[in-house]
Amino acid sequence: GNSADAKQSTNELLKGASIINKKCPHTHCSGRYRADKVTVYDQTFRFHYTSFMSNPISEQKTIFWADAITRSKLPNIAKVIHLQGSIRYRYADTRGNYLFEFVVTPKDLLRF
């Protein structure tokens, strides 16, 4: 195979995460959530967010799934998804309690 298409190493991912983390925490212009940090998990990026929404979890999942797909189609993120096989988006409430997590794969990018 072409080495340019090889999975990124954990080291490369950690470097990328540290670059992204320089901009965190960052509240989205919609005011719906804050990007807290990026970690490396299961050989890909896991984006950690705090939801500021009080809507039922099912509604939040619908809204944030749409956001995650839109974000995942950005060239740099889509590249990671294709190289690593997935990317993760993890959401917590304002007290830090886990709400839900999405795993976006290349198939998800084709579906929407």
N, C-alpha and C positions, 0 to 999 in steps of 0.2 A: 504493500500500500504506500501511498504518498505520505511522507512524514508531515506535510503541511496539514493533513487531515487527521493526524493522530490526536488522541486525547491530550488535553493539557495536564501537566503534572500537578500534584498537590502544591508544590512550590510556586508554580506559575499562577495557580488559582489564588493562593494566599497573597501573592503580590498584587493581583488584580483587586482582591477584597480590600487590601489596605489602601489602595488608591480610592476606591469607592467610599470607604469609611471616612476619608478626610472630609467628605461632604455631609456626613451624618452627625447628629440627628438632623433631619430636615422635614418640616411639615409641608405636605403637598398643598398646592395653591387652592385645591377644592376644600381644604380644611377637614377632609374625611379621615385622613390618616397621617401618621408620621413614619418616615423611613428611619429606623433606629440603627441598623448595622447590617453588614453582610458577613456571613461566616461560610466556611467551606465544610460541606457535609456530603458524604456518599459520593465523593469525587465531582462535586459541582457546587455552584453557589446556592446558598440559602439566604434569601432576603427576609429580614425581620422587620415587621411593621406593627405599630400600635394603631388600633382602630379608635376613632373618636366618635363613632356612630353609636346611637342607642337603639337602632332598628333591630328587629329580631334577627338572630343568627342566619336564618335562611335567606333573608333579604341582603344581609351583608355579604354572604357568600356569592350571591348573584352579581352584586355590584363589583366586588373585589375580583371575581373571576374575570369579568369583562376588562377590568383595569389590568389584571395580570397578563391577559392575552395581548392587549394593546402594547403593554410594555415589552412583552416577550418578542414582539415583531420588530422592535428596534434592532438595527443591524448588529450592534455589538452583543446584545443579549441573544438574538437568534443564532448567532455564530456559536456561542457557548452551548446553547441547547443542542445544536446539531453536532458539535464536537463531543460533548460530554453525555448526551443522551437525554438530559432533562435539566431543569432548574426548579428550585423550590421557593415558594412564597409562604411565610409563616406569619400568622396574625395573632396578636394578643390584645386584651382590653387594657384600659388605662391603669389598672392595678398590676399589670404584668401577667395576668392569667391567660393561658393558652386558649385560643378560640378555635382555630382550624388552620390547615396547611394545604396548599395546592402543589401538585407536581405537574409542571408543564413539559410536554414532550414534543418532538418534531410533528407527530400526528395532530396534536392540538393546534399547531400553527396552520396546518392545512385545512382544518375543519371549519375555521371561522373566517 
